[in-house]
């Protein structure tokens, strides 16, 4: 048990003890008042002989009243202090839990950022490969070369080379995806933006999308222009598009977040894009369909407790190296124990 939890438990015990003892005091003072009243009645019956006894009975009654007043004041003051202490313990506990969820969310988005940074490096590097550069003019050997690359980089579903008109002229897996070769991608965002890149140092990173030609798989698409002569400032002759196999890679990240004890059963780990769309979930639910309410744009990290008692921690992508990220978030949602 953490120290904040101990504070809450101890304050509960103190409150219980205080309430119990004050009830005992009130019971005893009530009995004293009854005895004093009975003594006064008997003193009145005794006449002059009972006057001294009446004085004592009045004193007992007065003391009983004073004890009752002290008991009420103690109950009021201690109740306020115990409630304040309990609230302080809950605030500390919520703060610790919130920071932990933030750290877990940041870890998740950092892992995926590092992974996608590698994709941004891959696409720029392969676009200068001689077989890829030559593909725009002579695609005969390009598919073979792309296939060799795919055998070494298993995180990709396929690699495509499109000529300057937007026709796919080479694919790394033509047997697996026969509809790719010859398809027109001129209207695709990744192709248009890839052709518009200013130099070989630039690249395009797209949000997660379902690609119908790749058996409707969820992909992270990266692209850059293939330039004449493989030169960084050469004229664009086409576009290299690489399709990262998003679903299993993202699932491994959100499912691999380290949770303690019974946390796994009541915790949902998510990756969310800049629009709030869920793009990965440890429970496999809501992917590409559920929307999460995002924090204001000036909050890079934070946590909150919902009306239902759920704790939520979030962290916006910080990017990695030359990959600035796409404004995605890691989000951890945890139900109360």
N, C-alpha and C positions, 0 to 999 in steps of 0.2 A: 504494500500500500504506500502511495506517495504521501509526502508531508501535507500537501493541501487536502487530500482525502482524509488524513488523520485529523486535521483541524476541524473539518466538517463533522466527522464522527465524534470527536471529543466535545465539540460544542453541543451536539445533540445529547450526549450523556450529561453534560453540565446542566443543560436546560431541564432535562428530566429529573435530575437530583434536586435542583432548585425548586421546581414545581412540587415535587413530593414533600420536601422539607417544609415549604411554606404551607402546604395543606395540613401537615402535622401540627405546625405552630398554630394555625387558625383553629384546628380542632381542640387543642389544649386551651387556648384562650377562651374558646366558647364554653368549655367545661368550667373554667375559672369564673366566667361571668355567671354561669348557672349556680355555682356554689356560693358566690357572693350574694346573689339574689336570694337564695334560700337562707343564707346567714342573716341577711337583713330582715327577712320575714320573721325568723325565729327571735331575733333581737327585739323586734317590735312587740312580740308577744310577751317577752320577758320583762318589758317595762324598763324601770331604772337599772335593774340588774343586767340588762343586756346592752346598755349604752356603749360600754367599752368594746364589746364584741361587734357592735354596729360600726364603730370607727375602723376596726380592722377590716370588716367586710367592704366598707367604702374604699379603703386603700387598695384592697385586692381588685376591686372593680376598676379603679383608676389605672392601676398597673396593667390590667388586662386590656384596657382601652389603648394605652400607650404601646403595648406589644402589638396589638392589631394594626395601629398606625405605622409602626416600624416595619411590620411584615408587608403591608401594602406598598410602602415606599421601596423596600428592598425588591419586591416582586417587579415593580414598574421599572426600576433602574437596571436590575439584572436582566430582565427580559429584553430591554433595548440593547444592552451591551452584548448579550448572547446572540441576538438577531444580527447585529452589526458584524460580530466575529464570524458568524456562519456565512453571511453574505460575502465577507472578505475572503473566506476560504473558497467559496464557489467562484469568485472572480479570479483568484489565483489559479484554481484548477482549470477554469475555462481558458485562461491565458496560456497555461502550459500546454493544454490539449490543442488549442488553436495554433500555437507556434509549431507544435509537432506536426500537425496536419499540413501547415504551410511548408515545412521542411520536406515532407513526403511528396507534396505536390511539385515543389521546385525540383526535387530529385527526378521525378518522372519526366518533367518537361525538359530537364537538362539532358537526360539520357537520350530522349528522342531527338533533341537538337544536335547532339554530337553525332548521332547516326545520320541525320539528314545533311549535316555538314559534309560528311563523306560523299553523299550523293552529289552535292554541288561540285565537289572536286572531281568525281568520276566523269560527269558529263563534260566538263571543260577539258579534261585530259583526253578522253576518247575522241572528242571532236577533232583533235589534231592527229589522230592515228591515220597513217597513210591510206589504209584500206577504206576508212570512213570518208576521208577527204576525196578519194577517187570515186566513191560510190555515186556521187551526184552526176558524174559524167559516165562512169562505167561500173554499174552495180554488180557485175558478175561475181566477184569474190567477196563482196561486202558482207553478205549474209553469213558466209562461212566464218569470216573474222568475228562478226557479232556473236555467232554461236560459240566460238572459242572463249570469248569474254564471259558469256553467260555461264559456261561450265565452271568458271572460277568464282563468279559472283552470284551466288545462289539467292541473294535477296531480291533479284530482279525477275519480273515475269517475262519481259521482252525489251529489246532495244530496236528502235526504228530509225531508218534514214529516209527523210523525205526530200525530194528535190525542190528547187525554188518555186515550182508551181503548186506544191503541196501534195504531190503524189508520192506515196510510200514506195520506195524502190528497193529497200533491203530490210530484212527482219531477221533477228537472231533465232527465231523459232517458227519458221514457215510451216513446218509439219503440224505443230501443236496449234497454231493460230493461222489457218489457211486464208482467212478473210483479210489479213493485214496487207499483203503485197498488192499493190495497185489501188488501194483505197485512197480516197481524197480527204486529206486532213487540213486543207487550206483554210477552213473556217474554224478550226480548233484554236482555242486561246493560246495553248503552248506553242503551236506552230507560228502564229502571227507574232507573238511576242519574241519568240526565238529568232525569227528573221529580222526583227527590229533591234536586236542587241547591238551595242555600239562597237564592241571588240570581243576578242576571244577570252577576255577576263570576266565578261558578263555572262549571266545565266538566268534562266527563268525557273522559279519554284512555284508550283500550283497547289492549291488546296486539294484535299482528298476528294476524289471523284470515282464514280463507278464507270468503268470502261466497257462498253458493250462488245467491242471486238475482241477483248481479252476475257471472254466468258463472263462478263459483268463483274469482274473482280474489282475490289477497291484498290486504287493505286495512288501513289504520290508521284506526280510527273515532273521531271526535270528536263530542261531543254536548253540548247544554245545553237547558234548558227555554225554551220560547217563552212569554213572560209577557204577561198582559193589559195592553194599552196600551203594550207595549214598555218598561214600567218595570222598573228593576233589581230592585225588590222586589214586582213584581206577582205575582198568582196564576198558577201554571203552567197553561197552556192546551194544551200539547202539547210536543213535543220536535223540535228540529232535529238531524238526524244528517248528518254529512258524511263521505265515504268517500275517503280519500287513496289514490291509486293507488300502492301501496307498492312492488311488485316493480321496475318500471323506475327509480324514484327511488332506491331503496336500492342497486340494482345500479350505478347511476352513481357513488354514493358509494364503495363498496368497490372498484370497478374504477378509480376515479380517484386512488387513493392513489399517491403518487409513490415509485417504487422504482428503485433504481440498478442499472445493468449487467444482470447475469444474475439479479437478485433475483426478477423477475416470474415466472420459470419455476419457482421453488422456494418461493414465498411465497403463503400463503393469507390473505386479508383477510376478516374476519367481523364481523357484528353479531349479538349474542346477547342474548336477553331475560333477565329476572331469574331465570327457571327454568333457564337454560342452553341453551335451544332456539335453534338457528341460524335467524335470520330473514333473513339476507342473506349471500352468499358470493361472492367474486370468481371462484371456479371453477364456480359454479352448482350445487354439490353439497350434499346434506344439508339443503336449506332446508325448514323446518317439520317435519323428521323427526329430524335429528341433534341430539344433546345434548352440550354441552361441559361438562367439570367446572369449576365456578366456584371462585374463591378464597374464603377465609373473608370474612365480611361486613365485617371491619374493614380489609380491604385494598382501597383505592380504585384503586391502580395497582400493578403489579409485573411481574416477569419471571422465567422459570426455564428451565432446560435439561432436556429429557426424557431418559430412558434411551436413546432412539434418536438423541439428539444434536440434536433439533429445539429451536430457540429460540422461546419464546412470550412475547409481551408483551401485557398487557391494561390497560384503563382503564375504570372505571365512569363512567357519565354524571354530569357535574357539574351538569346542567340549564342552562337559559339564561333569563335574565330571570325572568318569572313562571312559566316551565315547569320544574318540578322534575325532570322525567324519570321514567322507570318502572323505574329500576334496571338498565337495559340496559348492555351492555359493548361496547366495541370490542376485538377480539382479532386479533392478528397471529401466524400460525404460519409459521416459516421453517425450511426444511430446511438442513442444512449445505452449504457450497459444495463 
